[in-house]
């Protein structure tokens, strides 16, 4: 934010440097009131693409599996709304954690078969 401080004590704020009047310029405050600029300052600019809020940490595969345990079949849209990245989804699919059906737009937690309780040599 850029500011211009006037001799009468008024502070004017501008978003771009182009609009800030130079020191000594006379600006209109109302139809009958004028005041000279005593100081023009360039405020603190936030760089493009940055935010004043801290960025949330990336989600992990463990969090993805925890989410999918309560909702084993979902869509990419639902996962993206809950801050799971496409990279994380692709890595989980490559690791065999997820089943991805692009035609149906469906993502499912891969079912793991429980270990068999049948002993070798005994009939099932």
C-alpha positions in Angstrom: 0.0 0.0 0.0 1.3 3.5 -0.9 0.4 6.6 1.1 0.4 10.3 0.8 0.5 12.4 4.0 -1.0 15.8 3.6 -0.1 19.0 5.6 -3.6 19.0 7.1 -2.9 15.6 8.6 -5.0 13.5 6.2 -3.5 10.3 5.0 -4.5 9.1 1.5 -3.9 5.4 0.6 -3.2 4.1 -2.9 -2.8 0.6 -4.3 -0.3 1.5 -7.1 2.6 3.9 -7.1 1.3 5.6 -10.3 -1.5 7.3 -8.5 0.5 8.7 -5.5 0.9 12.5 -5.8 4.4 13.9 -5.5 5.5 16.0 -2.5 4.3 19.6 -2.9 1.4 18.6 -5.1 -2.0 20.1 -4.1 -4.8 17.5 -3.9 -8.6 18.0 -3.7 -10.2 16.7 -0.5 -13.7 18.1 -1.2 -15.1 20.6 -3.7 -14.0 23.5 -1.5 -11.0 22.0 0.3 -7.5 21.6 -1.0 -4.3 20.5 0.8 -0.6 20.0 -0.2 1.3 16.7 0.1 4.0 16.9 2.6 5.3 13.3 2.3 4.7 10.4 -0.1 5.7 6.9 1.1 5.9 3.6 -0.7 4.4 1.1 1.7 5.0 -2.6 2.1 4.1 -4.5 -1.0 3.3 -8.2 -0.8 4.9 -10.0 -3.7 2.6 -11.6 -6.2 1.6 -15.1 -5.4 2.3 -14.8 -1.7 0.0 -14.6 1.2 0.1 -13.2 4.7 -1.3 -16.5 6.0 1.0 -19.5 6.5 0.6 -22.2 3.9 -0.9 -25.4 5.3 1.4 -28.4 5.3 0.9 -31.0 2.5 -1.3 -33.9 3.3 0.2 -37.4 3.6 -0.7 -40.8 2.3 -1.5 -41.8 5.9 -4.1 -39.0 6.0 -5.5 -40.1 2.7 -5.9 -43.7 3.9 -7.6 -42.5 7.1 -10.1 -40.4 5.1 -10.8 -43.3 2.7 -11.5 -45.7 5.5 -14.6 -43.8 6.5 -15.5 -43.2 2.8 -13.9 -46.0 0.7 -15.3 -44.8 -2.6 -15.1 -41.2 -3.7 -14.1 -38.8 -6.5 -11.1 -36.7 -7.3 -13.2 -33.6 -6.7 -14.0 -34.6 -3.2 -10.3 -35.4 -2.4 -9.1 -32.1 -3.9 -11.6 -30.2 -1.8 -10.0 -31.8 1.3 -6.6 -30.6 0.1 -5.3 -34.0 -1.2 -3.0 -33.1 -4.2 -3.2 -34.9 -7.5 0.4 -35.9 -7.0 -0.4 -37.6 -3.7 -3.4 -39.4 -5.4 -1.2 -40.6 -8.3 1.6 -41.8 -5.9 -1.0 -43.7 -3.8 -2.4 -45.3 -7.0 1.2 -46.2 -8.1 1.9 -47.7 -4.6 -1.2 -49.9 -4.9 -3.2 -48.1 -2.2 -5.9 -46.8 -4.5 -7.9 -48.2 -7.4 -8.5 -45.4 -9.9 -11.3 -45.7 -12.5 -10.9 -42.7 -14.9 -14.0 -43.5 -17.0 -16.3 -43.6 -14.0 -14.4 -40.8 -12.2 -14.2 -43.1 -9.2 -11.4 -43.6 -6.6 -11.5 -46.4 -4.1 -9.4 -47.7 -1.3 -7.9 -51.0 -2.5 -9.3 -53.9 -0.4 -6.6 -55.9 1.3 -7.5 -59.5 1.8 -7.2 -60.7 5.4 -4.6 -63.4 5.9 -6.0 -66.9 5.5 -6.6 -68.9 8.7 -6.5 -72.2 6.8 -3.4 -74.3 7.6 -1.5 -76.1 5.0 -2.6 -79.7 4.6 -6.0 -79.2 6.2 -9.2 -79.0 4.1 -10.8 -75.7 3.7 
